Amino acid sequence: MKYVVALLLAAVLAPAHAAVDWDTALNGEQRSAENKARDSFRHPRETLEFFGIKKGMTVVELSPGGGWYTEVLAPLVTGNGQLYAAHFGLNASSNAYFRNALGGFLQKLATNNDLYGPVQVTQLAPPAETTVAPVGSADLIVAFRNIHSWLRMGSLDGTLAAAFTALKPGGVFGVVQHRAPSGEDVEAMARTGYVTEAYVIAAAEKAGFKLDARSEINANPRDTADHPNGVWSLPPALRDDDENRAKFEAIGESDRMTLRFIKPE
């Protein structure tokens, strides 16, 4: 009898632990129609499920930018886990762009205190500020399309080290990044925003991570990755002239690798 009761309890409790609020995350009022329209390129549910997101997790989003993914992550984590958003450091640089970007993100969080109030904003600006979450506290750390930025700023190694320190043993580090053809040199990667899978994997392994799985969830075979303004020729930036706009809109957003790493136990 005790065995039967234990099985019934397990059946009840396990789904509750795994359930997350995908309806609010993808269709809630916190998301604009413009942001929802990009789901066809960014595949947020499929991507986060590949990374293994579950109810009750401590999640860290590295360099969240304007908060496109924060809008999705917050409903999945708020009230049943903890979300850290590791943004630019206020005191790490006099660069106005960094401060303006952080200010805009904080203003976004202020628009919905119930949803974003519990989000903990931390500072990520190696080498001065690298505590993205308490040591060994994170179940999942995610990085969306910003490896090239850290490469360009010379902060890639420091950022990956910060992620490794914050992650629990056995925790997941999930990466989505614009994908360059094999053999591209580092200077070109920093300039164009496209990075080779081999480079990302080598950098992550150098930091101590182990590659666990790859996915083509965010692949786009129409993207040749050889555009005049790099990845910014494509949507949503569309930095090229109007003459080529239709061509780049037809390609869509960039071809992207999706990699799942783990911190060895």
Secondary structure, 3 states (H helix, E strand, C coil): CHHHHHHHHHHHHHHHHHCCCHHHHHHCCCCCHHHHHCHHHHCHHHHHHHHCCCCCCEEEEECCCCCHHHHHHHHHHCCCCEEEEEECCCCCCCCHHHHHHHHHHHHHHCCCHHHHCCCEEEECECCCECCCCCCCCEEEEEEECCHHHHHHHCCHHHHHHHHHHHEEEEEEEEEEEEECCCCCCHHHHHHHCCECHHHHHHHHHHCCCEEEEEECCCCCCCCCCCCCCHHHHCCCCCCCCHHHHHHHHHHCCCCEEEEEEECCC
